[in-house]
Amino acid sequence: MDNDLRSAGYQVADTSYDASVRFQVNVPVEEFRTWLAATTAGAAEPSEGPLIHAELSL
């Protein structure tokens, strides 16, 4: 997923690992939701964080 994000031009601000992997990226929200759904075949669900961040868990 990290490579997919970077290849699509998204800058990964942070990555954390526990029971899941979380990437913190700065994105236009609706555009990113569309990209994420297409890239993961709907397997990842984004959750919005503070105003300019979106967090997603796979």
C-alpha positions in Angstrom: 0.0 0.0 0.0 2.9 2.4 0.8 4.2 2.0 -2.7 0.7 2.4 -4.2 0.2 5.7 -2.3 3.6 7.1 -3.3 3.2 6.0 -7.0 -0.1 7.8 -7.1 1.6 11.0 -5.9 0.4 10.9 -2.3 2.9 11.9 0.3 2.9 9.5 3.3 3.4 11.6 6.5 3.5 8.7 8.9 3.1 4.9 9.0 2.3 2.9 12.2 2.0 -0.8 12.7 0.0 -2.7 15.3 -2.9 -5.2 14.6 -3.3 -3.2 11.4 -1.2 -0.8 9.3 -2.1 2.9 9.4 -0.9 5.4 6.9 -1.3 9.2 7.5 -1.5 11.1 4.2 -2.5 14.7 3.3 -5.1 14.4 0.5 -8.1 16.0 -1.2 -10.7 13.8 0.7 -13.2 12.8 -2.0 -10.5 12.2 -4.7 -8.7 10.0 -2.2 -11.8 8.0 -1.3 -12.3 7.2 -5.0 -8.7 6.2 -5.5 -8.6 4.1 -2.3 -11.8 2.2 -3.3 -10.4 1.5 -6.7 -6.9 0.5 -5.5 -8.0 -1.8 -2.7 -11.2 -3.2 -4.4 -13.1 -1.7 -1.4 -11.0 -3.6 1.2 -9.7 -0.4 3.0 -11.9 2.0 4.8 -10.6 5.6 5.3 -11.4 7.5 8.4 -11.0 11.3 8.6 -8.6 12.8 11.1 -7.8 16.4 11.8 -8.8 18.8 9.1 -5.9 18.2 6.6 -5.3 14.5 7.4 -7.0 11.3 6.5 -6.1 8.1 8.2 -6.9 4.7 6.7 -6.7 1.3 8.1 -6.2 -1.9 6.1 
